[in-house]
């Protein structure tokens, strides 16, 4: 009987290999003479801008072969290939043929490129069906797209914003800053033992919710720019004041290098300031040193330095975020993931990472977008627009449908947080350095606040599933049961959510 099944398996394997060979070894690829040379990086960007102007969106899957190859060529000739036997075949542990398919893809690339494996393969992901490779020839791109083995092929290091002269390769200016600011007394209330409670918490009935739940027993993962080593309330004094019995862990997945083969991260420490602010809003202790408290002040915290700043651009930032999502997905203690970063163009490997974490039961909150002069033409940004993500944006004080000055809105938004006052003040946070505070705004702070509220709900109901927690949050919001066209379910009433 064993021999019989073995024979069937061998025959099936030969049939599969034969079919695949027919599909992947077609070499007669004709390229129009006008498309023999790659577009310049400025020309690539112009075509993307044209897509945004006419369709209000852009996706590499709809790009022409010439545009896609040009972007790969101009981005250090690096491509990311997500492969699989179907559109949902992204998890290696659930993929029967991932080794075979990966080998066939690499064989095809080596055939068209005329190079050995060590000159083609940069990396192969441990958890996801994706590889990073070097591709120089347009024929290789066309051949890959003709197969049924790949879910997507994308440029891995094309830099949209840098091509427009907005961000330099080494820039950490976007969303970053170590500044501190004295808080206006009207923007907070002092509560025991000597913490400052931000004004926005009252707007969402968070103080009343604390009578029922404070986040105890729940772990939030924050994917951002890391956490400051100079803020002890997010370090050695994480259990300060009325916060006790909880843990904080810090990791780094970001590699600060222009070279794709570099693999050493620069550690967990925030070198931007944004990640520290987000960690503060979600979980800062109810301290006795006069600094702002976080929403879930008794929740555990895991932070990842996954990127240099909030605009997810470039090979190592994409990898850093993807690796943070898979790591948090594999961490059984993590219930909630909060990420206040993104891009206006989707990134396949980050999509795979989000889906991987989602399939592990994580409740994922992503920022809907904070406008700047170079992103005002888009609505909700990536990855907040994904169905696996809960998209959050910010609104003005006392409203649920008047966006903050810099916040994005749209049909993909799920919740809103009041984070901007008529005076212009935003949300008080514990800052980068000890004994210092600051203000932070936009959809970023709204997202971290919502993640904290989710921790309160899950702390009250530790046996609940992600779906039950999310349903309770929706039921406790302004527009339930009918979503607003641009503001989702609206503002969350934390007190109702924990009842």
Secondary structure, 3 states (H helix, E strand, C coil): CHHHHHHHHHHHHHHHHHHHHHHHCCCCCCCCHHHCCCCCHHHHHHHHHHHHHHHCCCCHHHCCHHHHHHHHHHCCCEEEEEECCCCCCCEHHHCCCHHHHHHHHHHHHHHHHCCCHHHCEEEECCCECEEEEECCCHHHHHHHHHCCCEEEEEECCCCHHHHCCCCCCCCCCCCCCCCCCCCCHHHEEEECCCEEEEHHHHHCCHHHHCCCCCCCCCEEEEEEECECCCCHHHCCCCCCCCCCCCCEEEEECCCCCCCCCCCCCCCCECCCCHHHHHHHHHHCCCCCCCCECCCCCCCEEEEEECCCCCECCCHHHHHHHHHHHHHHHCCCCEEEEEECCEECCCCHHHHHHHHHHHHCCCEEEEECCECCCCCCCCCCCECCCCCCCEEEEEEECCCCCCECCCECCCCCEEEEEEEECCCCCCEEEECCCCCCEEEECHHHHHHHHHHHHHHHHHHHCCCCCHHHHHHHHHHCECCCCCCECCCECCEECHHHHCC
